[in-house]
Amino acid sequence: MKHHGREAVLQRLEASPETAARLDALVATLARWAPRINLVARSTLETVWTRHVEDSAQLLDLVPTTARRWVDLGAGAGFPGLVIAAIAAERAPDLTLTLVESDSRKAAFLGAAARQMGVDVTIRISRIEALTSDAFDVVSARALAPLPKLLEYAAPLLAPNGVAVFPKGEGWKGELTEASERWHMATDVRPSVTHRDAVILVLSEIARE
């Protein structure tokens, strides 16, 4: 399958040959598994580099460089978790990634992709609500749930100075307004580099009102 945008995305990411090889392995594994299980919308496979890889990669620049433990909720097809792992292997080698996925078939894909990529990640086959309280520096989730629900998931898992990074589409203002009725948080809204109407919400100091 011809993938549109690969070279341009790798150039924008300033990806080394090693990082490019890890991302290629992720995309190739996704292409093999996608016909069997629902990982991403089939219509996005040809534009996977811009629609999923680059969209995921931008999150790494938005978290503190001191972050050491990152958990990705509803990790599914590995976006952003495995993309972050591919880049962090070189740029942030002390960063550990935990990928949480309740669907055992998707978790199997994550394991197969991680092996092909040569990245070391922890895969938890679990419902998010069943995770024991932990202390992660970063919590991410992409296309998983509305913001109020994401905050319920993230709050028990965040370290005291931790941040949540949630990519959101054009309806993000409504979600933020609804969430603000029940939650206090410091909000940093960053424009998405891949979608004009999309943003990444970088949230800290999350607490119930």
Backbone as a ProteinNet text record, in pm:
[ID]
protein_1_A
[PRIMARY]
MKHHGREAVLQRLEASPETAARLDALVATLARWAPRINLVARSTLETVWTRHVEDSAQLLDLVPTTARRWVDLGAGAGFPGLVIAAIAAERAPDLTLTLVESDSRKAAFLGAAARQMGVDVTIRISRIEALTSDAFDVVSARALAPLPKLLEYAAPLLAPNGVAVFPKGEGWKGELTEASERWHMATDVRPSVTHRDAVILVLSEIARE
[TERTIARY]
83.7	0	88	54.3	129.6	79.3	170.6	129.8	165.4	63.4	83.1	146.5	243.7	295.2	407.2	452.6	554.7	679.5	735.2	862	847.9	738	717.3	702.2	629.1	609.6	741.9	818.1	947.2	1040.7	1032	1116	1073	942.3	893	926.6	927.4	960.6	1111.2	1189.2	1335.1	1374.7	1308.4	1327.6	1459.7	1533.5	1655	1616.9	1711.1	1680	1626.1	1677.8	1631.8	1486.7	1454.5	1315.9	1223	1267.3	1187.3	1159.8	1260	1242.8	1139.7	1141.4	1042.8	901.4	887.2	755	709.4	802.1	767.7	716.4	779.8	738.2	597.7	566	430.7	328.8	356.2	262.1	244.6	353.7	345.9	264.3	284.7	208.4	60.9	32.7	-106	-171.3	-100.7	-156.5	-188.7	-105.2	-130.3	-249.6	-264	-368	-502.7	-502.3	-625.8	-738.8	-709.7	-821.1	-891.8	-825.1	-882.4	-953.5	-899.5	-964.9	-976.6	-1075.7	-1105.3	-1010.8	-900.7	-801.3	-817.2	-828	-854.5	-956.2	-1019.5	-1112.1	-1037.3	-1093.2	-1024.2	-990.1	-1075.6	-1054	-929.4	-874.9	-757.8	-626.9	-632.3	-508.5	-411.9	-464.9	-375.4	-310.8	-376.3	-322.3	-272.1	-230.3	-192.4	-79.8	10.4	126	84.3	-6	-50.9	-165.3	-258.1	-380.7	-351.4	-256.4	-233.5	-91.7	10.3	148.3	184.6	172.2	209.7	117.5	-9.8	-105.6	-68.1	-15.1	27.6	161	253.4	390.1	394.1	300.8	304.6	287.5	231.8	208.2	338.3	442.6	566.8	626.1	610.1	666.2	586.4	469.9	381.8	389.9	470.4	479.3	614.2	624.5	751.7	865.3	982.1	1097.6	1139.6	1088.7	1121.1	1032	930.8	837.2	910.5	877.9	941.3	840.6	715.2	614.9	493	461	350.5	254.1	126	24.4	-70.2	-96.9	-188.2	-312.4	-427.5	-552.6	-627.9	-683	-751.5	-656.5	-542.8	-428.9	-457.3	-552.1	-603	-499.6	-485.6	-394.5	-254.7	-230.5	-96.2	-76.9	-188.1	-182	-246.1	-171.2	-32.3	75.4	37.8	136.4	258.6	237.5	351.8	430.8	363.2	436.6	529	476.6	559	677	650.9	758.2	864.8	822.6	916.8	1010.8	956.5	1037.1	1117.3	1053.5	1118.5	1237.8	1239	1352	1483.8	1481.3	1601.2	1602.6	1486.9	1482.8	1462.3	1397.3	1369	1381.6	1504.1	1522.4	1480.2	1466.4	1423.3	1272.2	1199.7	1053.6	1000.1	916.5	853.8	708.2	662.4	526.1	444.6	326.7	229.7	107.3	69.1	-45.7	-159.5	-273.4	-388.4	-494.3	-533.8	-632.6	-714.9	-846.9	-933	-963.8	-952.1	-981.4	-857.5	-870.9	-753.3	-695.2	-779.1	-726	-643	-690.6	-612.7	-483.8	-493.5	-373.3	-271.7	-321	-231.4	-163	-237.9	-176.7	-67.2	-95.9	2.6	131.5	116.5	234.7	312.5	240.2	306.8	378.1	311.6	372.1	495.6	485.3	599.5	720.1	694.7	805.6	869.1	786.3	839.4	917.7	873.9	939.2	1066.2	1075.8	1189.9	1182.2	1058.9	1042.6	992.9	1031.2	995.7	881.6	762	646.1	576.3	499.3	416.5	274.3	214.5	77.6	-10.9	-111.8	-204.3	-339.1	-380.9	-512.5	-610.7	-676.2	-757.2	-854.4	-967.4	-1051.9	-983.2	-997.4	-927.7	-969.7	-1100.1	-1151.2	-1090.3	-1040.3	-986.7	-839.3	-776.2	-635.5	-621.2	-521.6	-495.2	-434.9	-457.5	-403	-253.6	-208.8	-67.4	-25.1	98.9	147.9	222.9	149	208.4	230.7	339.6	368.6	283.3	243.2	161.4	50.9	-69.4	-181.6	-229.5	-239.7	-291.5	-407.7	-491.6	-600.3	-641.9	-656.4	-690.3	-817	-919	-1045.4	-1105.5	-1105.1	-1152.9	-1287.5	-1304	-1425.4	-1434.5	-1553.2	-1565.5	-1478.4	-1443.3	-1349.5	-1392.3	-1519.9	-1554.3	-1520.1	-1543.8	-1511.4	-1360.2	-1287.1	-1140.6	-1081	-1138.1	-1086.4	-1111.5	-1226.5	-1253.5	-1149.1	-1114.4	-1012.8	-875.6	-840.7	-703.2	-671.1	-766	-736.9	-671.6	-721	-659.1	-520.6	-484.3	-359.8	-245.3	-278.1	-176.9	-94.6	36.4	124.3	87.7	127.7	90.2	120	230.5	264.2	243.1	161.3	141.6	52.2	57.7	-25.5	-103	-221	-300.4	-296.1	-275.6	-274.6	-380.9	-480.8	-594.6	-616.6	-588.4	-625.5	-778	-827.5	-972.1	-1006.3	-1122.6	-1167.9	-1240.1	-1318.8	-1376.4	-1476.4	-1527.4	-1622.4	-1557.1	-1427.4	-1353.2	-1401.5	-1448.5	-1491.5	-1610.8	-1704.8	-1821.2	-1781.6	-1688.7	-1642.7	-1572.7	-1493.5	-1420.7	-1517	-1618.1	-1718.5	-1791.1	-1831.2	-1901.4	-1810.9	-1686.1	-1593.4	-1565.3	-1562.5	-1529	-1637	-1756	-1862.7	-1835.8	-1757.7	-1733	-1586.9	-1499.4	-1356.3	-1283.2	-1186	-1090.3	-967.6	-909.6	-787.1	-720.7	-590.9	-516.8	-514	-559.9	-581.5	-489.6	-416.6	-331.9	-382.4	-435.7	-492.9	-390.3	-346.2	-246.7	-310	-283.7	-338.5	-274.5	-354.5	-302.6	-223.7	-115.4	-37.4	-96.4	-195.7	-248.7	-391.9	-466.4	-606.8	-634.4	-685.8	-705.6	-800.7	-906.2	-1006.5	-981.5	-872.1	-844.1	-742.3	-740.8	-647	-595.8	-492	-451.2	-470.7	-548.7	-568.1	-459.2	-380.4	-276.7	-325.9	-361.9	-431.4	-347.6	-343	-270.6	-353.8	-308	-377	-523	-547.2	-684.2	-741.2	-857.2	-923.6	-1073.1	-1151.8	-1297.9	-1334	-1434.6	-1482.8	-1550.5
-119.1	0	125.3	217.1	342.8	435.1	486	574	718.2	801.1	941.4	1015.1	1098.3	1188.8	1137.5	1012.7	956.5	1043.5	1073.6	1147.1	1284.9	1353.2	1487.6	1482.5	1383.6	1371.5	1342	1248.2	1214.8	1335.9	1415.4	1536	1637.2	1655.7	1751.4	1705.8	1574.6	1520.7	1518.4	1549	1538.6	1400	1299.2	1161.9	1105	1042.5	971.9	845.9	783.2	656.8	550.9	548.5	449	474.9	603	636.6	608.7	642.4	615.2	465.8	383.5	238.2	188.8	246.3	205.5	244.5	363.9	407.8	327.8	296.3	209.9	74.5	20.3	-110.2	-102.6	8.4	26.4	31.4	111.5	126.9	-5.2	-79.3	-208	-309.2	-310.8	-404.7	-367.5	-238.6	-192.3	-237.1	-223.9	-261.7	-411.5	-493	-638	-674.2	-606.8	-643.4	-578	-462.1	-384.6	-460.5	-545.7	-617.8	-714	-753.5	-854.6	-794.9	-685	-623.7	-473.3	-414	-272.4	-186.1	-143.3	-62.4	85.5	119.1	257.3	251	363.6	368.4	331.9	240.1	192	306.4	408.3	521.4	601.1	580.8	658.6	582.9	460.5	383.4	445.9	501.5	561.1	689.3	757.4	882.5	863.4	741.5	708.4	797.2	839.6	917.6	1054.5	1122.3	1253.1	1238.8	1150	1138.2	1080.2	987.7	918.7	936.5	917	923.4	1066.2	1160	1297.9	1356.1	1323.2	1372.1	1325.2	1203.7	1149.4	1208.1	1221.9	1263.3	1401	1490	1626.9	1633.2	1528.7	1532.3	1534	1471.8	1460	1597.1	1692	1825.7	1907.3	1856.9	1934.5	1891.6	1791.3	1742.7	1784	1792.1	1831.6	1736.4	1792.1	1707.2	1622	1655.8	1577.5	1455.1	1440.9	1327.3	1194.9	1100.3	968	854.6	875.7	768.6	822.3	756.8	800.6	684.1	708.4	605.9	654.7	567.6	596.5	510.4	575	504.7	472.6	350.8	308.8	307.4	240.4	252.7	198.8	106.7	63.6	32.1	122.2	102.1	156.6	201.4	251.2	398.8	470.1	614.7	684.6	757.7	799.2	710.3	612.6	543	488.5	410.3	349.5	451.7	555.6	662	734.2	764.4	828	737.7	607.9	513.4	511.4	518.1	514.5	634.4	751.2	873.1	885.6	849.8	864.3	770.1	659.3	565.5	638.3	743	820.5	954.6	1022.6	1158.6	1165.5	1063.6	1064.3	921.7	867.4	725.3	686.5	783.8	751.9	746.1	775.9	776.5	634.6	589.6	457.7	473.8	384.2	390.7	271.5	299.9	197.2	216.8	112.5	119.3	37.3	100.8	35.3	10.1	-115.7	-153.5	-270.7	-254.9	-360.2	-470.3	-442	-539.3	-626.8	-755.1	-844	-854.3	-841.3	-848.7	-724.9	-609.2	-487	-490	-545.7	-559.1	-651.2	-756.6	-846.4	-772.1	-686.8	-604.1	-515.6	-450	-361	-436.8	-557.8	-638.6	-676.4	-715.7	-753.7	-633.6	-517.7	-398	-355.3	-359.3	-319.3	-408.7	-538.6	-631	-599.7	-573.8	-540.7	-409.1	-317	-186.6	-191.6	-293.5	-301.5	-200.4	-169.1	-76.5	-153.2	-104.2	-168.4	-90.6	-146.1	-83	-184.7	-135.3	-221.3	-215.9	-332.8	-338.8	-397	-321.4	-364.7	-395.2	-522.3	-559.2	-540.9	-426.7	-390.2	-279.9	-277.1	-158.8	-48.4	73.5	185.7	198.7	178.9	195.4	94.8	-16.3	-121.9	-101.5	-1.6	23	68.8	16.6	65.7	205.3	283.2	419.3	414.2	497.1	499.5	644.5	667	804.5	823.3	862	885.8	1035.2	1067.1	1207.1	1258.5	1167.1	1203.8	1100.3	1148.4	1063	1113.6	1023.7	1062.3	972.3	1024.2	945.1	1015.4	937.8	994.7	926.5	1008.8	958.1	849.1	873.5	772.1	807	929.6	966.1	1118.1	1170.3	1314.7	1356.5	1483.6	1532.6	1505	1524.6	1495	1350.9	1256.8	1116.9	1096.3	1160.7	1148.8	1197.1	1303.2	1355.6	1256.5	1188.6	1084.1	973	936.4	833.2	880.3	1003.5	1051.5	1090.5	1154	1212.6	1114.3	990.3	899.9	850.4	868.4	811.3	912.2	1040.3	1143.8	1167.3	1182.6	1227.6	1372.7	1422	1557.8	1666.1	1657.7	1758.2	1706.6	1603.9	1541.4	1623.2	1590.7	1658	1554.3	1595.2	1514.7	1582.2	1503.6	1558.1	1485.7	1563.1	1506.3	1579.4	1515.3	1574.9	1581.2	1693.2	1710.6	1777.9	1744.7	1801.4	1933.1	1972.3	2106.2	2131.7	2026.9	2046.6	2064.2	2093.9	2095	2201.1	2316.2	2422.7	2378.4	2310.2	2260.5	2158.7	2069.4	1969.7	2035.8	2137.8	2206.5	2280.7	2342.8	2412.7	2314.9	2200.4	2100.1	2046.5	2018.6	1962.9	2063.2	2191.5	2294.6	2311.6	2259.7	2266.5	2171.9	2067.3	1967.2	1956.1	2014.8	1996.5	2130	2138.3	2248.8	2198	2281.7	2243.2	2365.3	2360.3	2460.4	2412.6	2497.2	2456.4	2532.2	2455.7	2512.6	2455.7	2540.6	2495.8	2518	2410.2	2419.3	2382.3	2458.9	2421.7	2293	2211.7	2089.7	2123.9	2052.1	2076.2	2002.7	1917	1835.5	1869.5	1934.4	1966.4	2110	2188.7	2331.7	2358.2	2277	2301.5	2220.7	2147.1	2061.6	2126.4	2079.5	2130.8	2013.8	2041.6	1948.7	2022.3	1962.7	2018.4	1963	2053.3	2014.8	2061.1	1966.3	1996.7	1955.5	2041.6	2011.2	2058.5	2026.7	2065.5	2020.3	1899.2	1848.4	1806.1	1860.3	1824.2	1847.3	1769.7	1790.4	1922	1987.9	2112.4	2081.6
0	0	0	-89.7	-95.2	16.2	94	202.6	169.2	164.3	130.9	248.6	218.5	319.3	406.4	386	474.6	480.1	364.1	360.8	424.8	394.6	449.6	601.4	650.2	795.4	864.4	810.9	872.5	872.2	767.1	760.2	866.2	879.9	979.5	1121.1	1141.7	1274.1	1298.7	1193.8	1202.1	1254.1	1197.8	1244	1192.7	1281.1	1241.4	1164.1	1094.6	1026.5	1122.1	1244.4	1342.6	1383.2	1406.6	1442.2	1324.3	1203.7	1083.9	1070.4	1099.1	1089.1	1190.8	1311.7	1412.2	1369.2	1315.3	1269	1147.7	1057.4	943.5	991.2	1094.4	1147.1	1205.7	1272.6	1326.2	1214.3	1111.5	1000.7	925.8	905.9	835.5	915.6	1047.4	1131.7	1132.1	1137.1	1130.8	1000.2	889.9	759.3	754.4	821.7	822.7	910.8	1022.4	1118.9	1089.2	1024.9	1007.8	937.6	837.8	775.2	870.7	979.1	1069.7	1190.3	1242.8	1358.3	1336	1399.5	1377.7	1460.7	1399.1	1469.3	1438.7	1311	1268.5	1155.7	1128.4	1015.4	887.7	811.8	691	596.5	595	504.3	540.2	662.1	703.5	683.5	633.5	620.1	519.5	410.9	310.8	360.8	453.7	506.9	650.1	681.4	819.1	871.7	782.3	828.6	880.5	811	860	959.7	930.3	1011.2	1149.4	1157.6	1284.7	1340	1256.1	1307.1	1348.6	1255.7	1289.6	1396.1	1388.3	1487.1	1627.6	1637.5	1766.6	1811.8	1716.9	1751.3	1815.2	1776.8	1828.2	1980.1	2041	2185.5	2265.3	2212.2	2288.5	2320.3	2230.5	2252.5	2353.1	2393.8	2481.1	2627.6	2656.9	2794.9	2853.7	2986.3	3047.6	3010.9	2986.7	2953.7	3072.8	3191.9	3311.6	3326.2	3240.6	3251.5	3235.1	3321	3316.5	3294.7	3337.1	3326.8	3252.3	3142.9	3055.4	3040.5	3061.5	3037.8	2928.8	2831.5	2721.6	2739.8	2754.7	2783.8	2655.5	2648.8	2526.8	2409.2	2429.1	2336.4	2196.6	2183.5	2053.2	1947.7	1851.9	1737.9	1764.3	1888.6	1920.5	1895.8	1875.4	1855.5	1975.1	2053.8	2030.8	2093.2	2176.2	2259.6	2188.2	2081.7	2013.9	1932.1	1883.6	1814.3	1913.1	2030.6	2134.8	2169.6	2184.8	2217.6	2108.2	1982.7	1870.4	1872.4	1904.4	1904.2	2033.8	2145.1	2275.8	2292.3	2219.3	2229.4	2209.7	2127.8	2099.4	2172.2	2171.6	2224.9	2375.6	2431.5	2576.1	2629.7	2629.1	2661.6	2803.1	2893.5	3029.9	3044.1	2938	2943	2925.7	3019.8	3008.8	2967	2880.5	2828.1	2876.2	2930.1	2964.8	2876.4	2804.7	2714.1	2773.1	2794.6	2856.7	2750.4	2735.1	2633.5	2686.6	2688.2	2743.1	2642.3	2513.4	2408.1	2386.3	2412.6	2407.5	2267.1	2163.2	2026.4	1994.4	2037.4	2016.2	2098.6	2219.5	2302.4	2234.6	2167.9	2095.1	1980.6	1912.1	1807.8	1866	1978.2	2040.2	2071.3	2123.1	2154.1	2029.9	1924.6	1799.7	1738.1	1738.9	1680.6	1759.9	1892.8	1976.3	1949.8	1931.9	1902.1	1768.1	1667.5	1535.4	1537.7	1621.7	1631.5	1715.7	1802.4	1892.5	2005.9	2051.1	2162.8	2284.7	2401	2527.1	2591.7	2586.4	2648.9	2738.4	2833.7	2917.3	2865.7	2840.6	2791.1	2900.7	2939.6	3043.4	2978.3	2982.5	2931.4	3046.8	3046.7	3162.3	3124.6	3193.9	3187.2	3266	3219.3	3283.5	3429.6	3454.8	3591.1	3687.9	3634.5	3721	3755.1	3695.3	3725.7	3869.7	3936.6	4071.1	4061.8	4163.5	4164.7	4140.3	4051.5	4016.4	4006.5	3978	3970.3	3839.1	3736.2	3604.7	3584.2	3517.3	3486.2	3371	3282.3	3166.5	3148	3125.3	3085.2	2949.7	2852	2720.5	2682.4	2594	2535.7	2408	2302.3	2171.2	2120.7	2093.2	2037.5	2125.2	2257	2350.4	2410.5	2459.3	2532.5	2541.8	2575.5	2600.3	2719.4	2723.1	2823.7	2967.8	3007.5	3147	3186.8	3095.5	3124.7	3129.4	3038.8	3038.7	3170.9	3226.1	3353.3	3466.4	3462.8	3562.7	3554.4	3432.1	3413	3459.9	3422.9	3440.9	3584.4	3652.4	3783.7	3882	3895.4	3993.1	3952.6	3825.4	3774.1	3768.5	3785.9	3767.6	3893.2	3874.7	3982.1	4015.9	4133.9	4176	4073.1	4004.1	3902.9	3761.2	3748.3	3617.9	3526.2	3397.2	3296.8	3216.4	3172.5	3080	2943.9	2839.5	2702.9	2621.2	2578.6	2508	2375.5	2261.4	2133.1	2121.6	2072	2058.9	1927	1873.3	1746.6	1765.7	1665.6	1662.5	1774.8	1838.3	1948.2	2083.9	2085.1	2211.8	2309.3	2259.4	2351.2	2434.6	2371.5	2444.4	2549.8	2514.5	2610.8	2729	2699.6	2805.7	2898.4	2840.7	2922.6	3014.6	2959.4	3040.4	3151.5	3116.6	3215.9	3327.7	3292.8	3390.9	3497.2	3470.1	3570.3	3686.9	3661.7	3766.3	3806.8	3726.2	3750.9	3752.1	3841.4	3835	3760.5	3674.7	3605.1	3545.6	3534.6	3458.7	3314.5	3224.7	3085.4	2990.3	2910.3	2805.4	2672.8	2587.8	2460.1	2350.1	2287.5	2180.4	2046.7	1941.1	1810.1	1758.5	1693	1631.8	1506.1	1483	1361.7	1241.7	1265.4	1155.9	1116.6	1205.5	1174.8	1216	1123.5	1148.2	1265.4	1277.5	1381.8	1508.2	1512	1627	1719.4	1843.7	1943.7	2026.9	2103.6	2209.6	2341	2429.7	2562.3	2654.2	2709.9	2805.8	2942.5	3027	3152.3	3272.5	3371.8	3495.4	3615.3	3734.7	3858.7	3855.4	3807.3	3789.9	3925.2	3958.6	4084.8	4069.4	4139	4135.2	4203.1	4145.6	4206.1	4340.2
[MASK]
+++++++++++++++++++++++++++++++++++++++++++++++++++++++++++++++++++++++++++++++++++++++++++++++++++++++++++++++++++++++++++++++++++++++++++++++++++++++++++++++++++++++++++++++++++++++++++++++++++++++++++++++++

